[in-house]
Amino acid sequence: MTEAEPFAPLSELERDAIAELANVAMGRAATSLRQMVESEIMLSVPKVEILDVQAAAESLAKPRGAHFVAVRQDFSGAISGRALLIFPETSSLELVREVLGRQMPAQYIIDMEEDALAETGNIIINSWVGTIANLLGQNLHVSLPVVVRRERPHVFESASPSEAMVLFLHIKFEISMRDVHGYIAVVMDVPSVNTLRMLVDKYVNQHIGKIAPSGRS
């Protein structure tokens, strides 16, 4: 296997498969979050990519100096890595207001921000990782959530650009008719990237009739 192979772009079928898996996971996460927020929640994944660490950081919303809040959880098993639920700081506050209730005093929302983000991230990341693992026939262990704050160039600072790739998913929250945009980033080493693609290819072969893009026979 050449060094360039792990960095090859996702095929259209692989991208469709991962997007389908991710949307199933987001649907399950939305059901759990709906019980917390007590309002209608829609989560969708309109875009999926595999990027190197630098490209993933550059794909986060501009401007360059913008601050981001991330909920980070490590996972291990046949695939090992780190999952991050990432929001621009303003979007994270908007999400917390919806989770805690807009009737709450502003100071209470600020004081509870990290706990609310950690719980929200835990629901979304566990649902995402767990659903993907189940659909791919794997068991993964997920750590407790940690909330971190970073400027855009440093969101992935704990990962080595030469040893890691990022499965990067743009996600869209629709909560009470409000849109909150964020990202899920799954940082993995090269062996885990290879394993993921092998499992996704197996899933594609088993479900090709269900996920083939429109226009394909």
C-alpha positions in Angstrom: 0.0 0.0 0.0 1.5 3.4 -1.0 1.6 6.3 1.4 -0.7 8.3 -0.8 -3.5 5.8 -0.7 -4.9 6.7 2.8 -5.2 10.3 1.6 -7.3 9.4 -1.5 -10.6 11.2 -1.6 -13.7 9.3 -0.7 -15.5 7.7 -3.6 -19.0 8.9 -4.3 -20.4 5.7 -2.9 -18.3 5.9 0.2 -19.4 9.5 0.8 -23.0 8.5 0.3 -22.6 5.5 2.7 -21.0 7.6 5.5 -23.6 10.4 5.0 -26.4 7.8 5.4 -24.8 6.3 8.5 -24.3 9.8 9.9 -27.8 10.9 9.3 -29.2 7.7 11.0 -27.0 8.5 14.0 -28.1 12.2 14.0 -31.7 11.1 13.9 -31.2 9.0 17.0 -29.3 11.8 18.7 -32.1 14.2 17.9 -34.6 12.0 19.6 -32.6 12.0 22.8 -32.0 15.8 22.6 -35.7 16.4 22.0 -36.3 15.1 25.5 -33.9 17.6 27.0 -34.9 20.6 25.0 -38.6 19.8 24.8 -38.9 21.2 21.3 -38.6 19.9 17.8 -35.0 19.2 16.8 -33.7 18.2 13.4 -30.1 17.2 12.8 -28.6 16.6 9.4 -25.2 16.0 7.8 -25.2 17.7 4.4 -21.4 17.2 3.7 -18.8 14.5 4.5 -15.1 14.6 3.8 -11.8 13.0 4.8 -9.2 15.7 5.2 -5.7 16.1 6.7 -5.5 18.0 10.0 -4.5 21.3 8.4 -7.3 21.2 5.8 -9.9 20.3 8.5 -8.9 23.3 10.6 -9.1 25.5 7.5 -12.6 24.2 6.7 -13.9 25.6 10.0 -15.9 28.8 9.7 -13.9 32.0 9.2 -12.5 34.3 10.3 -9.1 32.8 11.2 -9.0 34.2 14.7 -12.5 32.9 15.5 -12.9 31.0 18.8 -14.5 27.5 18.8 -15.9 25.3 21.6 -15.5 21.5 21.2 -16.7 18.6 23.1 -14.0 15.9 22.9 -14.3 12.2 23.5 -11.8 9.4 22.7 -12.9 6.0 21.4 -11.1 2.7 21.0 -11.7 -0.6 19.4 -11.2 -1.9 15.9 -11.2 1.8 15.0 -9.5 4.2 17.5 -9.4 8.0 17.6 -10.9 11.1 18.9 -14.3 12.5 18.2 -15.0 16.3 18.5 -18.3 18.1 18.3 -17.3 21.6 17.3 -19.2 24.9 17.3 -18.2 28.5 16.8 -18.5 30.1 20.2 -21.6 32.1 19.3 -23.4 29.0 18.1 -22.5 27.1 21.2 -24.2 29.8 23.4 -27.2 29.6 21.1 -27.4 25.9 21.6 -27.0 26.1 25.3 -29.9 28.7 25.5 -32.1 26.2 23.7 -31.0 23.3 25.9 -31.4 25.1 29.2 -34.5 27.2 28.2 -34.6 30.8 27.1 -36.5 31.7 30.2 -33.4 31.0 32.3 -31.5 34.1 33.6 -28.4 34.9 31.5 -26.0 34.4 34.3 -27.4 30.9 35.0 -26.9 30.0 31.3 -23.3 31.2 31.5 -22.6 29.3 34.7 -24.1 26.1 33.2 -22.7 26.4 29.7 -19.9 23.8 30.0 -22.1 21.2 31.7 -24.9 21.7 29.1 -22.4 21.4 26.3 -20.7 18.3 27.7 -24.1 16.6 28.1 -25.2 17.6 24.6 -21.9 16.5 23.1 -22.0 13.3 25.0 -25.5 12.5 23.6 -24.5 13.4 20.0 -21.0 11.8 20.0 -22.1 8.6 21.7 -25.1 8.3 19.3 -22.9 9.0 16.3 -20.0 6.7 17.3 -22.4 4.0 18.7 -24.7 3.9 15.7 -21.8 3.9 13.2 -20.1 1.1 15.2 -23.3 -1.0 15.3 -24.1 -0.6 11.7 -20.5 -1.6 10.8 -20.6 -4.5 13.2 -18.1 -3.2 15.7 -17.9 -2.5 19.4 -16.2 0.8 20.5 -15.5 2.2 23.9 -16.1 5.9 24.3 -14.5 8.1 27.1 -16.3 10.8 29.1 -16.7 14.2 27.4 -14.3 17.1 27.9 -15.1 20.6 26.8 -12.2 22.5 25.2 -11.9 26.0 23.8 -9.5 26.8 20.9 -8.8 29.3 18.2 -9.4 27.9 14.7 -5.8 27.0 13.8 -5.5 25.0 17.1 -8.7 23.0 17.2 -6.8 19.8 16.3 -3.5 20.8 18.0 -3.3 17.4 19.9 -3.1 15.5 16.6 0.0 15.0 14.5 -0.6 16.2 11.0 1.8 13.5 9.6 0.0 10.7 11.4 -3.7 11.6 11.4 -6.6 12.2 9.1 -10.0 13.8 10.0 -13.4 12.4 9.0 -15.0 15.8 8.8 -18.8 16.2 8.9 -20.7 19.5 8.6 -23.9 19.2 10.7 -26.9 21.4 10.8 -29.2 21.7 13.9 -32.7 23.1 13.5 -34.0 23.8 17.0 -37.3 25.6 17.5 -37.1 27.1 14.0 -33.5 28.3 14.7 -30.4 27.0 12.8 -27.2 26.2 14.7 -24.3 25.0 12.6 -21.4 22.9 13.8 -19.1 20.1 12.9 -18.2 16.6 13.9 -14.6 15.7 13.4 -13.2 12.3 13.9 -9.4 12.3 14.2 -7.8 8.9 13.4 -4.4 7.5 12.7 -3.7 5.8 9.3 -4.5 2.2 10.3 -7.9 3.3 11.7 -8.6 5.2 8.5 -7.8 2.1 6.5 -10.0 0.0 8.7 -12.9 2.5 8.5 -12.8 2.6 4.7 -12.6 -1.2 4.6 -15.7 -1.5 6.8 -17.5 1.2 4.8 -16.7 -0.6 1.6 -18.2 -3.7 3.1 -21.3 -1.8 4.1 -21.5 -0.3 0.6 -21.3 -3.8 -1.0 -24.1 -5.1 1.3 -26.4 -2.1 0.7 -25.4 -0.8 -2.7 -29.0 -0.8 -4.0 -30.2 1.3 -1.1 -27.5 4.0 -1.2 -26.4 4.3 -4.8 -26.6 8.0 -5.9 -29.4 9.0 -8.2 -28.6 8.4 -11.8 -26.6 5.2 -11.0 -27.9 1.9 -12.1 
